[in-house]
Amino acid sequence: MSAPTKITIEATVMAPAPRVWACWTEPAHITQWNFASPDWQCPRASNELVVGGKYVARMEAKDGSFGFDFEASYNEIVTHERLTYTMPDGRVVKTTFEAIGDTTKVTTVFDAETMNSADMQRDGWQAILNNFKAHTEAAR
């Protein structure tokens, strides 16, 4: 079996790392940005931010036509710097937070799944990261 394709997305957020971390990890913030398009929503999220802890975010179309729970378990957590988790299908996601003055570069590298093209996955995850950036910059 070959290694999974790795996909990288990134954004530079105009906010210091502690605020970026809070917006990334706190459920009250996650529900405000964790969707790829305006016709989707994240009505609830929970986050047990410890190694072995569970992250769950409900993602669904606003019209109720489709939805799913995105789930993962944490493998590594270094506050304000990085976190790694594994999804139930074994795919791994690593997100780093690089403080650069008053900004923070957020980079996520994730194992691609095989049902959708790499471009489609990259675009969807990047759209979510762009929503995160906009939310975090507005949450002053």
C-alpha positions as CSV (number, residue, x, y, z in Angstrom):
1,M,0.0,0.0,0.0
2,S,1.4,3.4,-1.0
3,A,1.7,6.4,1.3
4,P,-1.3,8.8,1.1
5,T,-1.0,12.0,-0.9
6,K,-0.2,15.0,1.4
7,I,-2.0,18.2,0.7
8,T,-0.9,21.6,2.1
9,I,-2.9,24.7,2.7
10,E,-1.9,27.9,4.4
11,A,-2.9,31.4,5.4
12,T,-1.3,34.3,7.2
13,V,-3.7,35.6,9.8
14,M,-3.4,39.2,11.0
15,A,-3.5,38.3,14.7
16,P,-1.1,37.1,17.3
17,A,-0.7,33.3,17.9
18,P,-2.7,33.2,21.2
19,R,-5.8,34.6,19.6
20,V,-5.3,32.4,16.5
21,W,-5.0,29.4,18.8
22,A,-8.2,30.3,20.7
23,C,-10.2,30.8,17.5
24,W,-8.9,27.5,16.1
25,T,-9.6,25.4,19.3
26,E,-12.6,26.9,21.1
27,P,-16.0,25.5,20.1
28,A,-17.7,28.9,20.2
29,H,-15.3,30.1,17.5
30,I,-15.2,26.8,15.5
31,T,-18.9,27.0,14.8
32,Q,-18.4,30.5,13.3
33,W,-15.8,29.5,10.6
34,N,-15.8,25.7,10.0
35,F,-17.5,25.4,6.6
36,A,-16.4,25.8,3.0
37,S,-19.2,27.9,1.5
38,P,-22.0,30.2,2.7
39,D,-24.7,27.5,2.1
40,W,-23.1,25.3,4.8
41,Q,-22.8,25.7,8.6
42,C,-21.2,24.2,11.7
43,P,-24.0,24.2,14.2
44,R,-22.0,22.5,17.0
45,A,-18.5,21.5,17.9
46,S,-16.7,20.0,20.9
47,N,-13.0,19.9,21.5
48,E,-11.2,17.9,24.2
49,L,-7.8,19.5,23.7
50,V,-5.6,16.8,25.2
51,V,-3.6,14.0,23.6
52,G,-6.1,11.2,23.0
53,G,-8.9,13.8,23.3
54,K,-11.7,13.9,20.7
55,Y,-12.6,16.8,18.3
56,V,-16.0,16.7,16.7
57,A,-17.6,19.3,14.5
58,R,-21.0,19.0,12.8
59,M,-20.9,20.2,9.3
60,E,-24.2,20.5,7.3
61,A,-25.9,22.2,4.5
62,K,-28.1,25.0,5.7
63,D,-31.1,23.5,3.7
64,G,-30.7,20.3,5.7
65,S,-30.0,18.2,2.6
66,F,-26.7,16.7,3.8
67,G,-24.5,16.7,6.9
68,F,-21.8,14.8,8.7
69,D,-19.8,14.8,11.9
70,F,-16.1,15.5,11.3
71,E,-14.2,13.6,14.0
72,A,-10.6,13.1,15.1
73,S,-8.4,12.2,18.0
74,Y,-5.4,14.3,19.0
75,N,-1.9,12.8,18.7
76,E,0.1,15.9,19.6
77,I,-0.6,19.3,21.1
78,V,1.9,22.1,21.6
79,T,-0.1,25.2,22.7
80,H,0.1,28.1,20.3
81,E,2.5,26.1,18.0
82,R,1.0,22.9,16.6
83,L,-1.4,20.1,16.8
84,T,-1.8,16.8,15.1
85,Y,-4.8,14.5,14.9
86,T,-5.9,11.3,13.3
87,M,-9.4,10.8,11.7
88,P,-11.3,7.5,12.1
89,D,-10.1,6.4,8.7
90,G,-6.5,6.7,9.7
91,R,-5.7,9.9,7.8
92,V,-3.4,12.3,9.7
93,V,-3.7,16.1,9.9
94,K,-1.0,18.4,11.2
95,T,-1.5,22.2,11.7
96,T,1.3,24.6,12.7
97,F,1.0,28.1,14.0
98,E,4.1,30.2,13.3
99,A,4.2,33.6,15.1
100,I,5.6,36.3,12.8
101,G,5.4,39.5,14.7
102,D,1.7,40.3,15.2
103,T,0.7,37.8,12.6
104,T,0.5,34.1,12.5
105,K,1.1,31.7,9.6
106,V,-1.3,28.8,9.8
107,T,-0.2,25.7,7.8
108,T,-2.2,22.5,7.6
109,V,-0.8,19.3,5.9
110,F,-3.3,16.5,5.6
111,D,-3.6,13.0,4.1
112,A,-5.9,13.1,1.1
113,E,-8.8,10.7,0.9
114,T,-9.3,8.7,-2.3
115,M,-12.9,9.5,-3.3
116,N,-12.4,13.1,-4.4
117,S,-9.6,14.8,-6.4
118,A,-6.7,16.4,-4.6
119,D,-7.6,19.7,-6.1
120,M,-11.2,19.5,-4.8
121,Q,-9.9,18.6,-1.3
122,R,-7.3,21.4,-1.4
123,D,-10.0,23.9,-2.5
124,G,-12.5,22.8,0.2
125,W,-10.0,22.8,3.0
126,Q,-8.5,26.1,1.8
127,A,-12.0,27.7,1.8
128,I,-12.5,26.6,5.4
129,L,-9.1,28.1,6.3
130,N,-10.0,31.3,4.5
131,N,-13.2,31.5,6.6
132,F,-11.1,30.9,9.7
133,K,-8.7,33.8,8.8
134,A,-11.7,36.2,8.2
135,H,-13.3,35.2,11.5
136,T,-10.1,35.5,13.5
137,E,-9.2,38.8,12.1
138,A,-12.7,40.2,12.9
139,A,-12.7,38.7,16.4
140,R,-10.7,41.5,18.0
